[in-house]
C-alpha cells in the first residue's frame, strides 16, 4: 500500500497529497479500488451511494443519481503507454454496467491544466459537463461524464 501512496503523492498536483492515515481512510471508504500488484497504477472510485466529503463528489452528486465517480487514477512511468489506465477504466465500466449505473464521472484540473488527462478521457468517450473553481485550493476543475446506456 505504501508504494501506491507514494505513487499518488508523486502526482499530488493532479490528485492531492495523502498522509498514511488519510490514504488508508480513502481506500477503505472507496466503493472500488483497483491497483497493479507492484503498486505501479491505481484507480479509486466511489459510487453514487457513497458518503464522501469531497467538493467534486458533491458537485456531481447534486446533478446525477447513478454513477461511479473516479476520484483518482494514476499510472507510474514504468507502466505508461501500455494501456493500463484504459484497462482500469474498462474494469470499472463493466462493474458499473453490471450494477445498472448509468455513467462514469470524474473531474480534471483545468487550472493547472492537465491536457494528457483531457485527451485520454476524450478518447474514452467522456464529455465535459461543467466546471467549478475550488475555493482555497487554487484549482479550477472541469467535470466529465461518460454515459453508459
N, C-alpha and C positions, 0 to 999 in steps of 0.2 A: 504494500500500500504506500510505503514511503516513496518508492520510485514514481508512482502516479502523482503524489502530492508535489514532488519536485518538478515533474513534467508540467503540471498545472502552473506552478509558480514561475517557471521559465517563460510562461506566456501570460503573466499576471495582467499585463496591459489589456489584452483581449478578453481575459476570463475573470480574474480577480484573485488576488493573493489569498492563500488559505494557510492558517496555522494548523498544526496537527489536530487539535480538538475540533476546529471548525471544518476541516476536511472530513474527518470521521463523521461528524454530525451531518454534513451534506450527503455523504454516501449512504448513511443509514436512513435518512429521510426520503431519498430519491425513490421513485417508482421503478426506475430502470437504470441499471449500471452495466456497462459492457467495457471490458478492457482487454488488451493483449496480455498474455501471461507474463511477458517480460517487462511490463509497465511502459511500453512504448506508445500506447494510444489509449484514449479514454473517451467515453460518451456517457453523460449523465442527463437523465430526463425525468420530468415529473408529469404525471397525468393530471387531467383537469380536476380530479377529486382530491389531489394532494393539498396539504397545508404547507405553504412555503412562503415565508416572509421575504419577498423579493419584488422590487418595483416592476420589473419586466413581467414576471409571472402575473402580478396583479393586473397590469395593463391588458394582458392577453385574456385573462380570466374574465375581465369585465366585458369582453367583446365576443368571446367564443365559449361554447359549452361542451365541446367534445374534442379533445386534443391530447397530444403529448407535447410538452414544452421541452425543447432541447436547451438545457441550461448551459452546457459546455461540451465541446468536442475538441480534442487536441490530439495531434499525431506528432510524435517525435521525428527529428530529422532522419534517423536511420530507417524509418518506415514510410517516409513521404514518397509520393509518386507510384505507390504500389496498390492503390485502390482501397486502402484500409478504411479511410473515412467513409467512403461510399458503402463498404460492407457493413460498417457500424450503423449507418443510416438505413440500409436495406433491412437489417435485422429489426430495428425499431419499427420500421414501417410495417413489416409483416406482423409484428405483435399488435400494432395499432389496428390494423385491419381485422385481425382475429378478435380483438376486443370491441369491434364496431366503433372505434374512434374515427372521427371524420377528417382529422387533419393533423399535420405536424407543424409546429410553430417554433420560432426562435427569434432572437434579436442579434443584430450585428452592429458593431460600432460604426458610426459614420464620422464621428469626431472622437478620437483619432480614427482615420479611415482604415478599413480592412478589406482592400479590393480582392485579395485572394479568396476570402470567405464569401464575399458577394458573388464572385464568379462561380465558385463551387455550388452555392445554393441555387443560383440561376440555372446551372446545368442540370440540377436535380428536379427542377420544376417549381421551385419556391418563387413567390411573388411578394413584393413589398406591400404591406397592408397598413402602415402607419409609422409614426416616429415620435420620439419623446427626448427631451433634454433631461438628464438625470441630475437632479439637484444635489449639489455638494460633491459631485464626482468628476466634474469637468468633462463629461461624456455626453454625446448625443447618440442615440441608437435608432436604427430602423428595425421595424418588426416585419417578419417574413412569415408566410404561411404556404403550405402545400396541401391542397385539398386531396383527399384520398378516395372520394367517390365521384 
